[in-house]
C-alpha cells in the first residue's frame, strides 16, 4: 500500500514537471518571436544613446513589453490549442505519444494566462510607463535605482486609487459584499477588477470587430493584385512614370522658383503618391494571369464566406439562448478532453471554429487600428517610441484576454471557459449575453452590406473608366445603363 502511494506521488511529480517544461518552452518561443516583432518597430535612437541610464531603463521597459505581448499571444492561442487538443485526443485515444496532452496541462495554461494577464495589466505595464517617465525624487542620488523607487511609489499610489474606485463601485452594486474585510482583496476585489477590465475588452471587441470585418476587404485588396477590366497596364504605367519623372525634376531643380518653394511639401506628398501608384502598377504587370484574375476574387469570396459564417453562427446562438438556458457561457473546472467533440461536424467543424476565432481576432485588431480614436497608436517600423509600444501592448492584451469570453459568448465555440475566465459576474446574465449577440449580428450585417454595395459600385466605376468623370458630376447617380453603354463603347 505504501509502495502504491509512493508511485502515485512520483507520477504526480513527473506530470507537474512535464507540464512546467512544456509551458516554459511554449512561452520562451513566444517571447523570442515577440521580442523580434518589437525590435522591428522600436525607435533605435531611444536605445542607442550617450546616456547609459536612459538606455538601460528603455531596455528594461522593452523586456516588460515583450512579456506582456507574449501573454497576449498566449491568450489568443488558448481556445485554438484547447479545441485542437480535444480533437487530437479523440483521433488518437490510445497513442503513447499523446499522453502529455491532457486536461491538467490545458487547465494550467488557462490559469497561467489569467495570472500573467492580471500581473501585466495591473503591475508591469503601469510600472514600465512610470519607470520610463521617472527621473528620481528631488534631492536623491541619480541612477536607475532612484527611478525604480519613484516608479514603485507611483505604482502604489495608483493601486490605492484603483482599489478605492473598485470598492466604491462594489458598494454601489453590492452593498453587503463591499462591507467585507480587506483580507478578501485577493479573493474578491482583484477578480472583480479584472472582471471589469474584461467587460471593457469585450465591449471594445463588440465595436472593433464588425468595423474590422468590413475593413478586411479593403486591407486584403491593398495587398493583392486587383483585376482591371478594359485597362491597358503598359499605357497607364508609362503615363505614371512620366508624371513621376516630371515631379522628380521639379523637386531637384537647381534654382526653384518662389512658387515651387512654397509648394515643395505638397509636391513631395504628390511625388510619394505617384511613386506608390507606379510600384502598384509594376506589381500588377509582373503578376501572373492567375494572380491577376483569380487571387483577388478568391480572397474576397473567402473573406465573405467567413464573415457570413460568423453572422449565421451568432444568429443560431441567439435562437439557442431563447430556447435553452444551457447555451449561456459558463465556467468549467475539470476539462474532460477526449470524451466528445465540441462541434457537431467533428474535426472539420473544430478546424472551422479555430479559423473563425483567429479571423475574429485579426479583424478586431484591424478595426482597432482603423478607428479614428486609436489610429494614432498604429506602430511604424523603426519609428515607434517606447510610450507608444507600451500603449499598443496594453491594448492588444485587453483585446486578446477578452477573446475567449468573446468567442464563447457569441457561440463561435462550445468549449466552456476554464479557470477564473468563467468566474466573471456578468456571464450568467441572460439579458447582457442576448443583447450582446444581437448587437454584434446587427452591426456586422450593416457593415457587411455597406461594404459590399459600395465596393461593387466603386469597382464597376473604376473598371469602366467612369472615375475620370469631372468632380462636379456625382458618380453615385450614374445609372447602370450608362455603365453598360460605356463598357460596350470601349469594347467596340
C-alpha positions, 0 to 999 in steps of 0.5 A: 500500500505504501509502495502504491502511494509512493508511485502515485506521488512520483507520477504526480511529480513527473506530470507537474514537471512535464507540464512546467517544461512544456509551458516554459518552452511554449512561452520562451518561443513566444517571447523570442518571436515577440521580442523580434516583432518589437525590435522591428518597430522600436525607435533605435535612437531611444536605445542607442544613446550617450546616456547609459541610464536612459538606455538601460531603463528603455531596455528594461521597459522593452523586456516588460513589453515583450512579456506582456505581448507574449501573454497576449499571444498566449491568450489568443492561442488558448481556445485554438490549442484547447479545441485542437487538443480535444480533437487530437485526443479523440483521433488518437485515444490510445497513442503513447505519444499523446499522453502529455496532452491532457486536461491538467496541462490545458487547465494550467495554461488557462490559469497561467494566462489569467495570472500573467494577464492580471500581473501585466495589466495591473503591475508591469505595464503601469510600472514600465510607463512610470519607470520610463517617465521617472527621473528620481525624487528631488534631492536623491542620488541619480541612477536607475535605482532612484527611478525604480523607487519613484516608479514603485511609489507611483505604482502604489499610489495608483493601486490605492486609487484603483482599489478605492474606485473598485470598492466604491463601485462594489458598494454601489452594486453590492452593498453587503459584499463591499462591507467585507474585510480587506483580507478578501482583496485577493479573493474578491476585489482583484477578480472583480477588477479584472472582471471589469477590465474584461467587460471593457475588452469585450465591449471594445471587441463588440465595436472593433470587430464588425468595423474590422470585418468590413475593413478586411476587404479593403486591407486584403485588396491593398495587398493583392493584385486587383483585376482591371477590366478594359485597362491597358497596364503598359499605357497607364504605367508609362503615363505614371512614370512620366508624371513621376519623372516630371515631379522628380525634376521639379523637386531637384531643380537647381534654382526653384522658383518662389512658387515651387518653394512654397509648394515643395511639401505638397509636391513631395506628398504628390511625388510619394503618391505617384511613386506608390501608384507606379510600384502598384502598377509594376506589381500588377504587370509582373503578376501572373494571369492567375494572380491577376484574375483569380487571387483577388476574387478568391480572397474576397469570396473567402473573406465573405464566406467567413464573415457570413459564417460568423453572422449565421453562427451568432444568429443560431446562438441567439435562437439557442439562448431563447430556447435553452438556458444551457447555451449561456457561457459558463465556467468549467473546472475539470476539462474532460478532453477526449470524451466528445467533440465540441462541434457537431461536424467533428474535426472539420467543424473544430478546424472551422471554429479555430479559423473563425476565432483567429479571423475574429481576432485579426479583424478586431485588431484591424478595426482597432487600428482603423478607428479614428480614436486609436489610429494614432497608436498604429506602430511604424517600423523603426519609428515607434517610441517606447510610450507608444509600444507600451500603449499598443501592448496594453491594448492588444492584451485587453483585446486578446484576454477578452477573446475567449469570453468573446468567442464563447459568448457569441457561440463561435465555440462550445468549449466552456471557459476554464479557470477564473475566465468563467468566474466573471459576474456578468456571464450568467446574465441572460439579458447582457449575453442576448443583447450582446449577440444581437448587437454584434449580428446587427452591426456586422450585417450593416457593415457587411452590406455597406461594404459590399454595395459600395465596393461593387459600385466603386469597382464597376466605376473604376473598371469602366473608366467612369472615375475620370468623370469631372468632380462636379458630376456625382458618380453615385447617380450614374445609372447602370445603363450608362455603365453598360453603354460605356463598357460596350463603347470601349469594347467596340 
